[in-house]
Each structure stands twice: as C-alpha cells, then as structure tokens.
Amino acid sequence: MLHPSVVILLSLIILLYIVSSRIQSTLIGLFSNTIPMGKFVVYLIWFLYLPGIILHELSHLIGAVALFLHVKSIHLLPSISENEEGHREIKLGSVTYNKADPIRGILVGIAPFFIGTLVLILLFQYIHFPNPLTFYNILFIYLTFVISSTMFSSKKDLQDLFYIIPTIALFVFIFFILQFNPFSYIHLSLTLQKDGLNFVNQINQMFTLSLIINLVIYAIVKLIKR
C-alpha cells in the first residue's frame, strides 16, 4: 500500500499537469483574441516559456545521448503544422533522434520531468522565497512557473508507453494470480525509509508551492480573458 506522502506527490503531479495545460491553452486563446496573428501568438507563448522550453529539449537531448541514441536534430524555435487528422499542432521545440527500443524511448521521453524536478530543487535551495529583494521574488516565481509548466512530456514523447503498458499489465496479472509480491523481498533500513520519506515531503512542499503559483497565474489569465 502506498504511503500517504507518495499519494500526495502523485496527486500534486497530476494537478500541476492539468493546471499548467489549462494555462497554456488559455494564454493561446487570450493572445489569439487580442492579436489576430497566428504565428505571432505562437512566438509570444514561446518567448514566455523560453527557459522551460530550452530545459525541456536539452533534457531530451541529454537523455538520448546518455542512452547512446543518435540525435538527428534539435529545434528550439516554434512551428505550426497539421497532423494526420487535419488539426493544427503547435510545437514550441523538438528533439529528433533514432529510436532503438521502447524502454530507452520512454526514458528519453520522461527525462524533462526528472531534470526539471532537479532544477526546481536547486532553484528552491539557492533562491529563498519570499526574498527581501523584489527582483529575486519575481525571478523565483517566473522560473518556478515556466519550469513546472514545461517539464511534462507530450503525447509523442510517451508514445512508447503503448508497447510497455501491456507488458507491465501482463506481469502484474501473473503476479496477482500467483499471489507473488516482488516488493516483499526488498528490505530497506529504517534510516533509508526515513530519509526517503523526508525527501518526498520536501518534493511535496516544492510542488505545492509550484501548484499555488500556477493556480494564481491561471486565475489572473482567466480574469484578463474575461
């Protein structure tokens, strides 16, 4: 059974993903209503999220190189295209690499989340918030917002999950039938368990503040759009 701290962590990640996605779609709608120029709107969104976009794509790049996957290209400029269904797709950046297997594909796909989380940890550690200096408060809020909003993987990044999920489901089903719990063979010391929970609680505090910042920005954007 999952520890309550882990449940809270998963809930915060889901809520942060939902809110950050809503902000992006609301901003696109707001700019589109104000400025009737499709490409210019995309560049405004791109410029607003630029630090997070750079970190996101560099994370894919680092993940691909670390897993010995050949990187074909990296694009940090936005583009507008149409998918197979005829719907408009907006890409704020992309990394193209040769995929070898689903496992490495998934690891590269989720790399932005883990590297983004690491950068947020460093940000929270080195910039104290609230800070006596207004500049650092603004910088902290802005970087927390753009990094937490762009560290989630796109559907394309996670397309290899369609190959892995059925395999995992099969193993879970077999373990259930055999009443076998592989985690029962993993014994951690009380010190490691305590340190692990303390780390999860720190991440929860970080994601809670990130979620609050995103919710406040979402409320402001919605009020402006009205």
C-alpha positions in Angstrom: 0.0 0.0 0.0 1.3 3.4 -1.0 2.4 5.8 1.8 0.2 8.9 2.1 3.2 11.1 1.2 3.6 9.2 -2.1 -0.2 9.6 -2.8 0.1 13.3 -2.2 3.1 13.5 -4.5 1.2 11.7 -7.3 -1.8 13.9 -6.8 0.3 17.1 -6.9 1.9 16.0 -10.2 -1.4 15.3 -11.8 -2.9 18.6 -10.6 0.2 20.5 -11.7 0.0 18.9 -15.2 -3.7 19.8 -15.5 -3.4 23.4 -14.3 -0.3 24.1 -16.5 -2.0 22.7 -19.5 -5.0 24.9 -18.9 -2.8 27.9 -18.6 -1.2 27.3 -21.9 -4.5 26.8 -23.7 -6.0 29.8 -22.0 -3.0 32.0 -22.9 -3.2 30.9 -26.6 -6.9 31.9 -26.6 -6.2 35.2 -24.9 -3.5 36.2 -27.3 -5.5 35.0 -30.3 -8.4 37.2 -29.3 -6.1 40.2 -28.7 -3.7 39.7 -31.6 -5.2 38.3 -34.8 -1.9 36.8 -36.0 -1.5 33.1 -35.5 2.3 32.8 -35.9 2.9 35.8 -33.8 0.8 34.4 -31.0 2.8 31.2 -31.0 6.1 33.2 -30.8 4.6 35.1 -27.8 3.9 31.8 -26.0 7.3 30.5 -27.0 9.1 33.6 -25.6 7.1 33.4 -22.4 8.1 29.8 -21.7 11.6 30.0 -23.3 13.7 29.0 -20.3 11.5 26.0 -19.7 11.4 25.1 -23.4 15.2 25.1 -23.5 15.5 23.0 -20.4 12.8 20.6 -21.8 14.5 20.0 -25.1 18.0 19.8 -23.5 16.6 17.1 -21.2 15.6 15.0 -24.2 19.0 15.7 -25.7 20.9 14.6 -22.6 18.7 11.6 -22.2 19.2 10.5 -25.8 23.0 11.0 -25.7 23.3 9.2 -22.3 21.4 6.2 -23.7 23.6 6.1 -26.9 20.8 7.2 -29.2 21.8 9.1 -32.3 20.4 12.7 -32.2 19.4 13.9 -35.6 18.4 17.4 -34.8 17.3 19.8 -32.1 14.9 22.7 -32.7 14.3 25.5 -30.2 12.1 27.6 -32.4 8.3 27.2 -32.5 6.5 25.7 -35.5 2.9 25.2 -36.6 1.9 22.2 -38.6 -1.1 19.9 -39.3 -1.4 16.4 -38.1 -2.8 13.4 -40.0 -6.3 14.3 -38.8 -6.0 17.9 -40.2 -5.8 19.6 -36.8 -3.3 22.3 -36.2 -0.3 21.3 -34.0 1.9 23.8 -32.2 5.5 22.7 -31.4 7.5 25.0 -29.2 10.6 22.9 -29.7 11.7 19.4 -30.6 14.5 16.9 -30.5 14.6 14.2 -33.2 16.6 11.0 -32.5 16.8 7.4 -33.7 14.7 5.2 -31.6 16.1 1.8 -30.8 13.7 0.3 -28.3 10.6 1.3 -26.3 12.4 1.3 -22.9 15.0 3.9 -24.0 12.3 5.8 -25.8 10.3 6.1 -22.6 13.4 7.2 -20.6 14.2 9.9 -23.1 10.5 10.9 -23.1 10.3 11.4 -19.4 13.7 13.0 -19.0 12.3 16.5 -18.8 10.3 15.7 -15.7 13.2 14.4 -13.7 15.7 17.0 -14.9 13.0 19.7 -14.4 12.4 18.5 -10.9 16.2 18.6 -10.2 16.4 22.2 -11.4 13.4 23.2 -9.3 15.2 21.6 -6.2 18.3 23.7 -7.0 16.1 26.8 -7.5 14.3 26.3 -4.2 17.6 25.8 -2.5 19.5 28.8 -3.8 16.8 31.4 -4.1 14.9 31.9 -0.8 11.3 32.8 -1.2 9.9 35.2 -0.1 13.0 37.3 -0.5 13.8 40.8 0.7 14.7 41.8 -2.9 11.7 42.1 -5.2 13.8 41.1 -8.2 14.5 37.6 -6.7 10.9 37.1 -5.8 9.9 37.8 -9.4 12.7 35.6 -10.8 11.7 32.8 -8.5 8.0 32.9 -9.4 8.7 33.2 -13.1 11.3 30.3 -13.2 9.1 28.1 -11.0 6.2 28.7 -13.3 7.9 28.1 -16.6 9.9 25.1 -15.4 6.9 23.4 -13.7 4.8 24.1 -16.8 7.2 22.6 -19.4 8.7 19.6 -17.6 5.8 17.3 -18.6 6.1 15.0 -21.6 3.9 15.3 -24.7 1.9 12.5 -26.1 4.6 12.0 -28.8 7.2 11.7 -26.0 5.3 8.9 -24.4 4.1 7.0 -27.4 6.4 4.1 -26.5 4.2 3.5 -23.4 1.7 1.8 -25.7 4.3 -1.0 -26.0 5.3 -1.1 -22.4 2.0 -0.8 -20.6 0.6 -4.2 -21.9 3.8 -5.9 -20.8 3.6 -4.4 -17.3 -0.1 -5.3 -17.1 0.7 -8.9 -18.0 3.3 -9.2 -15.3 1.0 -7.6 -12.7 -1.7 -10.1 -13.7 0.7 -13.1 -13.4 1.9 -11.8 -10.0 -1.7 -11.4 -8.9 -2.6 -14.9 -9.9 0.5 -16.4 -8.2 0.0 -14.1 -5.2 3.6 -13.0 -5.6 4.7 -9.6 -4.3 8.2 -8.7 -5.5 8.4 -5.7 -3.2 8.3 -8.0 -0.2 11.8 -9.1 -1.0 13.1 -5.5 -0.8 14.1 -4.6 2.8 15.3 -1.1 3.4 16.8 0.1 6.7 14.7 2.4 8.9 17.2 5.2 8.1 16.8 4.8 4.4 13.0 4.7 4.8 13.1 7.9 6.9 15.4 9.7 4.5 13.2 8.7 1.6 10.1 10.0 3.2 11.8 13.2 4.2 12.9 13.7 0.5 9.3 13.0 -0.7 7.9 15.5 1.8 10.4 18.2 0.6 9.4 17.5 -3.0 5.7 17.7 -2.0 6.3 21.2 -0.5 8.1 22.3 -3.6 5.3 21.0 -5.9 2.7 22.5 -3.6 4.2 26.0 -4.0 4.6 25.4 -7.7 0.9 24.5 -7.9 -0.1 27.6 -5.9 1.9 29.8 -8.3 0.3 28.2 -11.3 -3.2 28.5 -9.8 -2.7 32.2 -9.1 -1.4 32.8 -12.7 -4.3 30.7 -14.1 -6.8 32.9 -12.1 -5.1 36.1 -13.4 -5.2 34.9 -17.0 -8.8 33.9 -16.7 -9.8 37.3 -15.3 -7.9 39.1 -18.1 -9.5 36.9 -20.7 -13.0 37.9 -19.5 
